[in-house]
Amino acid sequence: TIRVRSLKLTFSGRIDTFVSQSSGGSSSKDEHREILAHEWTFLEPQKPPVLWGPQSKSFDFDLLVQGDNPETVVTALGKIRYQLQATLERTSFHGNLVAAVDVPVKRGPMPGAPWALALMESIEATGDWSQQLDYRVSVPTRSLMDGELFHTRFELEPRVKGLKLISVGVLIKEYARYYSTSGEPLHRFARVAARNENYISPLGTCSTVPRKSDECMDLVDATSVQIPMVIPKAYANIQYDILTDLIEIRHRIKFLIKVRDSSMLVHSIFIAVPVSIMPVTARDETNILPRYEAALLNPGTVIMRSNTLPPTYDAATSLAPLASAGQRPEVNQCAEVDGFPCPLHRNRSQFYLASPDVSPPLQPVSSSNSDITLSQPSSDTMPAVS
């Protein structure tokens, strides 16, 4: 039994920036303000205090939060946080009981909104590297949820002989910008939130273990590789896209294709595309078919089955006599394991490579002229081809 004078609950929201800590300047440009405050009183101040026994008590409450309030952000230089705090006031010689919990406030697209429809579109980037390699990189959607597993598909077609495919990679890069109350840019920061680089063996298997360029696959036919990536969970490892008067956070997805040419030189091809990290998906999962990867019973292996790339010149000329004779070219099917195709499937004109549905962090390795790891540039721009 305890003596209770009052019981109240407060919901508050604050925005705090600490840009001066990184720049060493005056703290006058830092911002600390309350953006929301609401209080519920479940027990008015009592004289004399009331006695509460060991039984449980519950109090209902609700609050409609206006849509123009900023969502939660937790970074080193700026925070937007919302909190519920309950205070039970006791008598004079007893300390008050206080309990608090953070409440994440998230913002998602409204179904049918024009900008939400744009986020449902897939990402596709195509290009031609030095008239030696045609490539196309695709991701199923422009909006990704934290904690979501997605796959990136690389379609490569060599135009010259002597190329080796060393690795393909994906990274999610986060860009944060901080402003003063007058709109003056104060600080910007970029970091890699997630990454996965898969090295291709001569037998067509994928691994995150770095390989020397001599130990990688010859790129002689049109090749399709699909690798997975898991978006980290907010808020410790990644933030959602946000735009406020003080804090702006955006994301880009960056792709890497690493090849070696006939002169034994290693080249890294980079492609950068904006992507949105959101707490909810912009896709209406009830009205679309499941992705091909989700339909597979075995999540550990993904086999590319579509035949989207045209055959190479050598393959086309070898198939021409068969086509003129009205015969179909024979395709050597690879063996199946537990009902699923093996990681490598080849039919004269295409390779299909598989990668496990894991994206472990890459360990730093020593780099040389012939081995380059997935880079983490600090600038906001990245060359399309290097």
N, C-alpha and C positions, 0 to 999 in steps of 0.2 A: 504494500500500500504506500502510495506517495501522495503528497500534497501538491496540488497544481493550481497556479494562479491564472494562466492563460495558455492558449495554443494557437499559433498562427503559421501560415505557409506563404512564402514569397517566391515569385518567379521573376527572375531578372536576367537581362542580357547586357553584355558589355563588349566594347571594342577597345583593344589596347594595341598600340604599335610601339616598337622599341628599336626604331631604325638608327637612332643615335648610338646604340651600343656597337653597331658594326662600322659606322663611319667615324666614330670618335668626335662627332660634332656636338652642338648644343642639344640638350634634351627638350628644348622648347618646341621642336618639330614633332616630338612624339605626341601621340593622341591617346587620351584616356577618357572615355565618356560612357555613360549609361544610355543604352538605346531602348530599353524596355523594362518596366517594373509593374508588377501587379501583386496584390496581397489578398489572401483569404484569412478571415478570423473565424476559427472553429469554436473557440471558447473565449468569450469576453473576459477582461480582467475581473477576478472574483475577490471579494472581501467578505468573509474569511475565505481562504482557499478551499477547494473541493478535494475530496478524497477519491483517488482512483485505485481500484484493486488490480489484481494480476490479469484480469480478463482482457481480451483484444478489443480494440476500438477502431472503427473505420470511418473516414470522412470523405465524401464525394466532392469533386471539384472539376471544373472545366474552364477553358479559356480559348477564345478565338483570336489567333495571332494574325495580324495584318500581313498581307502578301508582300509589302514593300520592305519588310525587315530582312536584313542580310542573313545568309545561312552560316552555319558553323564553319570556322576555319581555325586550324591549330598549326602554326608555323613558329620558327624560332624568333622571327622579327615582328610577328603580328598575330593576334588572336581575336576571334569573335566567338564568345562562349555564352551559353544560356544555362541557367542553374535553378533548380528547385531547392529551397532550404526551409526546413521545418524547425520551429523553435518552441520548445515547451518550457514556460516560465515557472520556476518553483519558488518556494519561500526564501526568506532572506539568507539563511545560513546554508543553503544548498545551491549548487551550481545549476544553471539552466542546461537542458538537454537539447543539443543541436545536431541535426543530420542534414546532409546536402548531397545532391546527385546532379551530375551534368546531364543536360538534355540536348542531344544533337538536333539541330534544325536543318532539314534538308529540302532542296528545291528540285523538282522534276518537271518534265514537259507535260503540258495538258494534251490529252488525246485529241488528235485532229488538228492541232496548231500547225501553221505553215512551217515554222522552224523545227518542230518535232518531226514532221515528215521529211525534212531535209536530212535530219540525223539518222533516218532509217536507211538512207542510201549507202551502198557499199563504197569502199575505197579501192580505186584502181589507179595504178601508176605504170605507164609504159614508156619505153625509151630504147634508144640504140646507142650502145657504148662503142665509140671509135670505129664504127662499121665492122666490128668484130663479134658483137653479141647483142641480140635482141632480147629484151626482158619485159615481163609484166608481173607486177606484184599486186596482190589483192587481199583485202580484209572484208568480211561480210557486212560490216556496219561502221558508221562514223561515230557512234556513241558506244562507250564501253562502261560497264558497271565495275565498281571495286569488288574484287573477289571473283570476277568472271574469267572463265577459261575461253580463249578464242584462238583461232588458227590463222596463220599467214601463209599464203600460197605464192610460191615463186615459180614462174614459168620462164625457162631459159631456152634460147635456140642459138647455137653458135653459127656464125657466118664464115668462120675461117677454121683451119685445122690447127691443132697444137695447143688448144686451151685446156686448162685444168680447173675444175671447180673445187675451191678450197673450203669455203663455208658460206652459209647464209645466216643472217641474224636480224633480230628485232629488238628495239628498245623503246621505252616510253620515257620521254623527257618532260619534266615539269618546269615551268617558267613562272616566277613570282615577281610582281612589281609592287612597290609601295609608294604612296603619294602623301603629300601634306594636305591639310584642310583646304588650302588654296589651289590644289591641283598640281603643285610642283612635284615632278618626279624626284624621289629621294634615293631609292635603291632598287636594284633588280638582281635576281638570283636564279640560277638554273641548276638542276640536278637530275640525275638519272634515277627514276623511280623503279624501273624493272627492265630486265634485259635477258636475252637468251640468244646464244650463238651456237649453231650446230655445224660441226665439221663433217665432211663427206668422205668416207673411206673409198678405196678403189672398188670395193664390192658393192657400194651403194648403200651403206648403213650410215645412220646419223648418230653423232655423239657430241657431247659438250666438252670432251677432252680435246685440247688443242692438238693439231697435227701439223707436221711439216708439209710444205707444198709438194714435195716429191711423193708423199704418202696419200695424196688425195685423188679424186676420181677424174679420169679423162672426160672432158666435155665434148663428145663427138656427135651426140644426137640431141634432139629436143628433149628437155628434162623438166620435170615438175617436182618440186619439193614442198612439203607442207610441214611447218613446225608450230608447236604450241607456245602459248604465253599466258600466264596467270597475272591479272591485275592485282596489286597488293590491296589489302583492306585499309580503308580510311579509319583513323586520321593519322596514325603513327607513321605510315610509310608513303602515303599519297593523299593529296587533297582533291576535292571536287573542283571543277571549273567554277569560277566566281568572278563577278565584276561589281565592285563597290567603289565609293569615292576614295577609299584609302588603300584597299588591297585588291589586286587583280591576279588571278591564277589561270593559266592556260596550259595546254598540253600539246605535244606533237608525238607522232609515232614515226620512228626512223628505221629504215631498212638498210641492210648491208648485204652486198653481193661481192664476195672476194674471189678473184680468179687469178691464174697465172698464165701469161701469154707464151708464145713459142720462143721468145727471147729470154725466158726464165725470169721475167719481171712480174712482181705481184702488184695487182691493182685492186683498190677498194672502191666500189661504186656505192654511193650513199643517196638515198631518196628520203625526203622529209615531207610529211603531210600532217596538217592539223587534225586533231581528234579530240572528242569531248569525253571527259570522265564524269559520270553521273551516278547518283544513288539509285536510280531506277532506270530501266531500259526504255528507250524511245520506241522500241518495237512492240507491237501488239502480239504477244505470244499466242493468244487464243485464235488468231485469224491467219497464221502462217504455218507452213509445214516446218517440221523440225529440221535443223541443219543436218547435213550429211554426216558430220562427225558425231552428232548426238544420236543418230539412228544406228550407229555401229554398236554391236553388243560388246565388243572388246575395246575399252577406252585406251588401251596401251599402244595400239597400232592404228595408223590412219593410212589407207591406201588410196592414192589418187586414181580414179577410174575414168574421168572425162577425157575425151580425145580432142582437145581444143587447139592444139598446135599443129600446123601443117608439117609434113615430113620434110626432112632435109633433101637437098638435091640428089645426093648419092642414094638415099633410100628410095626416092621417087623414081629414079632411073632403073633401080633394081627391080621395082615392082611393075614397071611398065610392060615387060613381056608377058607377065601373068595376066595383067588386065586386058591386054589385046587378045589373049587366048580365051578370055571368058572364065578364068580360074581365079579363085580367091587365094590370096597369100596365106601360107600357113603361119599360125601364131603359136609359139611354144609357151603354154601356160605353166606358170611356176607352181611348185608344190604348195599345198595348203596345210596349215597347222591349226588343229582344232576348228576347222571350218573357215579359216580366214587366210587370205592370200599372204604369201611371204613378203618381207619388206621390199624386195626388189622384183619388179616385173618389167620385162623388156620384150618388145615385139618388132625389132629391126629399126624402128624409127623413133621410139620414145623410151625414156626411163621413167619409172614411178618410184619415188623414194619415200620411205616411212620414217617417222620420228616418234618416240614415246611421248605421251601426254604429260610431260614434266618440264619444268623450266627452272632448274637449279641455278643459283647465282654462280657466275663465272669467277674462278679464282684468278687473280692477277698473275700473268706469266711474263717472262722476259721476252721482249720483242726485238726483232732484228730486221734487216732489210727484206728478208724473205718471209717473215711471219709477223702479221699485223693483227692486233686484237681489236675488238669492237670498241671504237673510240668514244670518249665522253667529253666532247668539246664544251667549253664554257660559254662560248658566244651563242647568240640567238640564231645565227645563220650557219648553214652547212653547205658546202659545195655539192652540186648534184653529182659530179663525177670527179674523182681525183686519180 
